[in-house]
């Protein structure tokens, strides 16, 4: 993160913005632990009027192999920026390279804005992991019924990856509960969490 151009005017404007911006996570959800998050459209719709009101503007662009997110104080041109390296070699079932690249940019744009502006864009489920009571099995329990895990489409798989990266879900649960394609298994294996 570049902090060289952070001065009082920018910090004051960011502080005023953060005092007004609401929690933004009700827009979208998936079936991974009832994980709720805000999509990019919802984030932009809420933050843009508040940024303008506080004399701030954001911009995001690709520089080499990184997405750069900047928040700029319009009057003084003071800014803060962050860079997120794009990931190469990702394969997602049913998506060509351009679709994978676009999906990655949207994902990183959402997280870039959230972290740089201090937004809350997903439900905080850190303490809400599985909390199952242990109940002893009856002496003459019936044999468990085998079930076939369901497959995940690309959108659901990407949401699962997002949930894993934000500690809302685990790799083990994903592998246990869903039938993953070879490409999804490879992506999961290469995921650094």
C-alpha distance (Angstrom), angle and dihedral (degrees) to the residues before:
residue distance angle dihedral
X1 . . .
X2 3.80 . .
X3 3.80 109.9 .
X4 3.80 98.2 164.1
X5 3.81 94.7 105.8
X6 3.80 99.7 43.3
X7 3.78 110.8 121.2
X8 3.77 139.0 156.8
X9 3.81 97.0 -80.6
X10 3.81 93.5 53.0
X11 3.80 93.0 44.4
X12 3.80 91.6 49.4
X13 3.81 92.1 49.6
X14 3.84 91.4 47.2
X15 3.79 90.8 48.6
X16 3.81 91.4 50.9
X17 3.82 90.4 47.1
X18 3.82 92.3 50.1
X19 3.81 91.2 49.2
X20 3.82 89.5 58.6
X21 3.80 104.7 35.7
X22 3.81 113.7 97.2
X23 3.78 128.5 -140.1
X24 3.81 105.2 -82.8
X25 3.79 113.5 -159.7
X26 3.77 108.6 103.5
X27 3.82 97.3 89.1
X28 3.81 103.4 83.9
X29 3.76 139.5 13.2
X30 3.78 141.9 175.6
X31 3.78 137.3 -159.9
X32 3.81 96.0 -98.3
X33 3.78 103.3 109.1
X34 3.82 91.2 -39.8
X35 3.80 87.7 -69.4
X36 3.82 110.6 -177.0
X37 3.77 123.8 -165.1
X38 3.78 140.7 163.4
X39 3.77 117.9 -108.7
X40 3.81 119.9 -136.0
X41 3.81 93.4 -102.4
X42 3.82 91.5 55.2
X43 3.81 92.7 47.1
X44 3.82 93.8 50.1
X45 3.81 93.2 45.3
X46 3.81 90.9 55.1
X47 3.81 101.5 38.7
X48 3.82 102.3 42.2
X49 3.84 97.4 71.9
X50 3.82 90.8 45.1
X51 3.80 92.4 47.8
X52 3.81 90.5 51.1
X53 3.82 91.8 46.9
X54 3.82 89.7 54.5
X55 3.81 96.8 44.5
X56 3.80 95.1 -107.0
X57 3.79 134.0 127.7
X58 3.78 132.2 -173.6
X59 3.76 129.2 -148.6
X60 3.78 131.8 -178.5
X61 3.78 127.5 -165.6
X62 3.77 142.0 158.0
X63 3.80 115.5 -105.9
X64 3.79 111.8 -176.4
X65 3.80 104.5 -50.7
X66 3.81 96.9 -19.2
X67 3.78 137.7 83.8
X68 3.79 109.6 -131.6
X69 3.80 118.9 -155.6
X70 3.80 118.1 -167.6
X71 3.80 133.7 -174.4
X72 3.80 110.9 -161.4
X73 3.80 129.6 -168.6
X74 3.81 100.3 -135.3
X75 3.81 98.8 -149.9
X76 3.82 98.0 48.1
X77 3.84 101.2 22.4
X78 3.80 88.6 -130.2
X79 3.79 109.4 151.8
X80 3.75 147.2 -178.8
X81 3.80 122.1 -153.5
X82 3.76 141.8 -178.9
X83 3.79 132.6 -164.0
X84 3.78 126.6 -147.4
X85 3.78 117.7 -168.2
X86 3.79 112.9 -129.3
X87 3.78 115.4 -126.8
X88 3.78 118.9 -118.5
X89 3.78 127.5 -154.3
X90 3.81 96.5 33.2
X91 3.80 113.4 151.4
X92 3.79 121.0 -164.6
X93 3.78 121.4 -176.1
X94 3.79 113.5 -107.3
X95 3.81 94.3 10.0
X96 3.78 128.1 106.7
X97 3.82 122.3 -143.7
X98 3.81 93.1 -91.8
X99 3.80 92.7 52.1
X100 3.80 91.4 47.6
X101 3.82 90.5 50.0
X102 3.82 91.6 48.8
X103 3.80 92.1 47.5
X104 3.80 90.4 50.6
X105 3.81 92.3 49.4
X106 3.81 92.3 50.8
X107 3.80 91.1 48.7
X108 3.82 93.2 48.3
X109 3.83 92.4 43.7
X110 3.80 89.7 55.9
X111 3.80 93.8 48.6
X112 3.82 93.3 40.3
X113 3.79 92.3 56.9
X114 3.79 92.8 43.2
X115 3.78 96.1 51.5
X116 3.82 97.0 40.5
X117 3.82 95.0 47.3
X118 3.81 95.3 37.5
X119 3.81 93.0 -118.1
X120 3.78 125.4 167.2
X121 3.79 102.8 -137.4
X122 3.78 102.3 160.3
X123 3.76 138.8 41.2
X124 3.80 114.2 -89.7
X125 3.79 102.8 -122.2
X126 3.81 97.5 158.2
X127 3.80 93.3 123.7
X128 3.79 97.0 36.1
X129 3.78 101.8 81.9
X130 3.76 122.0 139.2
X131 3.78 109.0 -50.6
X132 3.77 105.1 -178.6
X133 3.78 122.5 165.2
X134 3.75 114.5 -126.7
X135 3.78 108.8 -122.8
X136 3.80 118.7 -175.6
X137 3.79 113.5 -117.5
X138 3.79 116.8 -113.3
X139 3.80 114.6 -102.0
X140 3.80 94.3 -111.3
X141 3.78 99.3 37.4
X142 3.75 117.4 169.4
X143 3.78 118.9 -114.5
X144 3.80 112.2 -88.7
X145 3.78 115.8 -100.0
X146 3.79 112.1 -118.5
X147 3.78 114.0 -125.1
X148 3.75 128.9 -164.8
X149 3.80 112.6 -127.5
X150 3.79 113.2 -123.6
X151 3.78 122.7 -116.3
X152 3.80 122.9 -113.2
X153 3.78 124.7 -132.0
X154 3.81 117.2 -138.8
X155 3.80 95.0 -96.9
X156 3.80 93.1 51.9
X157 3.81 91.0 45.0
X158 3.83 91.2 51.8
X159 3.81 89.6 49.6
X160 3.80 88.9 51.2
X161 3.82 90.4 52.0
X162 3.81 89.3 50.3
X163 3.80 89.7 50.5
X164 3.82 91.6 49.2
X165 3.81 92.7 48.5
X166 3.79 90.6 52.1
X167 3.83 92.7 46.4
X168 3.81 92.9 -112.0
X169 3.82 93.6 117.6
X170 3.81 137.2 14.3
X171 3.78 135.9 -124.3
X172 3.81 89.7 -125.2
X173 3.81 93.1 55.6
X174 3.79 91.5 47.6
X175 3.81 92.1 51.8
X176 3.81 92.0 44.5
X177 3.80 97.8 47.1
X178 3.81 102.7 38.1
X179 3.79 139.1 47.6
X180 3.80 102.7 -123.8
X181 3.77 125.2 -158.2
X182 3.80 118.5 -123.9
X183 3.82 89.9 -102.7
X184 3.81 92.0 49.7
X185 3.81 91.1 48.6
X186 3.81 90.5 51.1
X187 3.80 92.0 48.6
X188 3.80 90.0 49.1
X189 3.80 91.7 47.8
X190 3.83 91.3 51.9
X191 3.82 93.4 46.4
X192 3.79 110.2 115.7
X193 3.81 108.7 -144.3
